[in-house]
Amino acid sequence: MLEAAGPDPELDPEDLVHFSVGDLPSRGYGVMGEIRRQGKLCDVTLKVGDHKFSAHRIVLAASIPYFHAMFTNDMMECKQDEIVMQGMDPSALEALINFAYNGHLAIDQQNVQSLLMGASFLQLQNIKDACCSFLKERLHPKNCLGVRQFAETMMCAVLYDAANSFVHQHFVEVSMSEEFLALPYEDVLELTSRDELHVKLEEQVYEAALSWVRYDLEQREACLPDLLSRIRLPLCRPQFLTDRVQQDDLIRSCHKCRWTRRGDGGAMGTVVLDGQIYVCGGYDGTSSLNSVEAYSPETDKWTVVTPMSSNRSAAGVTVFEGRIFVSGGHDGLQIFNSVEYYNPHTASWHSVASMANKRCRHGAASLGSKLFTCGGYDGSAFLSVAEVYNSASDQWYLLVPMNTRRSRVSLVATCGRLYAVGGYDGQSNLSSVEVYNPESNRWTFVAPMVCHEGGVGVGCVPLMAI
């Protein structure tokens, strides 16, 4: 009679043989699947509505994380013969049970959403990823908004970002879809105000907004003023504003829209030089301006001074070396990187070297013997990049970028530092503040504001000793 013995350390390796059957696990699952189809040895039933599916606990626990947690952690269901699956699509549950046995799943347009929902519920991340990839590869102007909403609901970040980017890149085609016309007001307002939209002309955004309003005019006409206020009318061609916008019956019949059309001279730059307040450029409701005015507190009068060489709205304006420097901005058709300055002694404007980046809605400030610009928007992206101008060499140099992309940022210099305050990063207004140290060439965050703000006004008041 042979006796069992432990491993002999002196055993010749040639007397040891490892035998294995590589496909045994897969064949075993196949056999268990066949046993299940025959209704044999099943020890649990999953119920969805009137549908029931028999299975083996061990297979479900081995293949599906949700059931592994249920059956191995002494949950109440682990002892039940029948488990009710709330909120699942019966066909999706059946397909996922079959997947647990054979590792195969057929994904198509009809079942992809129910499979993704079921996979998310059962914690099958690989199937969830496969469904997201399926939807991502089939994005179309007619379905991308629905896919984006579904991805947000299911917390599929990669799919949401892909659908969101697709919406931006194909906005004109998307705006012609039934999904766009059926969007709720808040979504249309948010979408049409985005700077990331890939459109040849801002006029296309205007047409999309008007199409949405007219789709259900009775319910949506009241939304028109706010919707129109988010559209960048300064970027529309003057002829379009005159021939299309101002002549539109819907616009003409809306009192608030007429006010919006006239504008209030917004997006101008304001600085103080030699005790006078200067206002440069801006927008008058029809076009960007090159006009400049100066206010004297002593006489309480405004004086028109020499206009800039370019029409500029949303430019960076600051005082540097006793002159007014105006950088970037836009004229309604293009965004500039050009820079010019006003000499109050000669009442004349002069051009200097252009910035490396075209930008509008950026911050500008002088510190010591240097002029700084940071952030803004270049027509396709929000910027974190910062630059410094050296008047001695008439050159711009790139600095280390800010930690956050900021459009509509306010830049102010004090105590040998630059402070970038608030702004907008393309998704939300910012309450954060970061400070630039010229000596270390670094941006660091400081205490944020209480409120989230974009386009705040910032100034410095000297502290007087008492």
Helices and strands as residue ranges (DSSP letters): G 13-15, H 24-37, E 44-48, E 51-55, H 57-63, H 65-72, G 76-79, E 82-84, H 90-102, H 112-121, H 125-137, H 144-153, H 157-169, H 171-174, H 178-181, H 185-192, H 202-215, H 217-220, G 221-223, H 224-230, G 233-235, H 238-240, I 241-245, H 249-252, H 255-262, E 269-273, E 276-280, E 292-296, E 301-305, E 316-320, E 323-327, E 339-343, E 348-352, E 363-367, E 370-374, E 386-390, E 395-399, E 410-414, E 417-421, E 433-437, E 442-446
